[in-house]
Amino acid sequence: FSDTLNSPSPTAQVQVLSINWFQNQPNGNDEVSMTLNISADLQSLFTWNTKQVFVFLAAEYETPSNSLNQISLWDGIVPSKEIAKFQIHTSNKYRF
């Protein structure tokens, strides 16, 4: 009941700083590695009963054969409210 009064308002910004490499694969797919700047303030998600928050960054795109494609670029676990406000400079964790 006490969490119903909580109105979380997380914020996040993602910036693609550079494309490190782009390769055409023999099977017709492309592979990309990029450098990202991710900043977020997730402190409002933590309440008295929140132990950790799982965060992920996903990209969505269309292709001629699929109207919706989704790929995870980065993920992480925020273990406490004290470090739920962060800025990281990283490359995508998963190839796409």
URFENUR-V207798 format. One record per backbone hydrogen bond with DSSP energy under -0.5 kcal/mol. CO is the residue of the C=O (numbers start at 1). NH is the residue of the N-H. If there is no record, write none. Layout:
# URFENUR-V207798
co:CO nh:NH
co:CO nh:NH
This chain:
# URFENUR-V207798
co:1 nh:4
co:2 nh:5
co:3 nh:6
co:6 nh:8
co:11 nh:41
co:13 nh:39
co:15 nh:17
co:15 nh:37
co:18 nh:20
co:18 nh:35
co:21 nh:33
co:23 nh:25
co:23 nh:31
co:25 nh:28
co:29 nh:25
co:31 nh:23
co:32 nh:96
co:33 nh:20
co:33 nh:21
co:34 nh:92
co:35 nh:17
co:35 nh:18
co:36 nh:38
co:36 nh:90
co:37 nh:15
co:38 nh:88
co:39 nh:13
co:40 nh:86
co:41 nh:11
co:42 nh:45
co:43 nh:46
co:47 nh:50
co:49 nh:51
co:53 nh:55
co:53 nh:78
co:55 nh:76
co:56 nh:58
co:57 nh:73
co:57 nh:74
co:59 nh:71
co:61 nh:69
co:66 nh:63
co:69 nh:61
co:71 nh:59
co:73 nh:93
co:73 nh:94
co:74 nh:57
co:76 nh:55
co:77 nh:79
co:78 nh:53
co:80 nh:83
co:81 nh:84
co:84 nh:42
co:84 nh:86
co:86 nh:40
co:88 nh:38
co:88 nh:90
co:90 nh:36
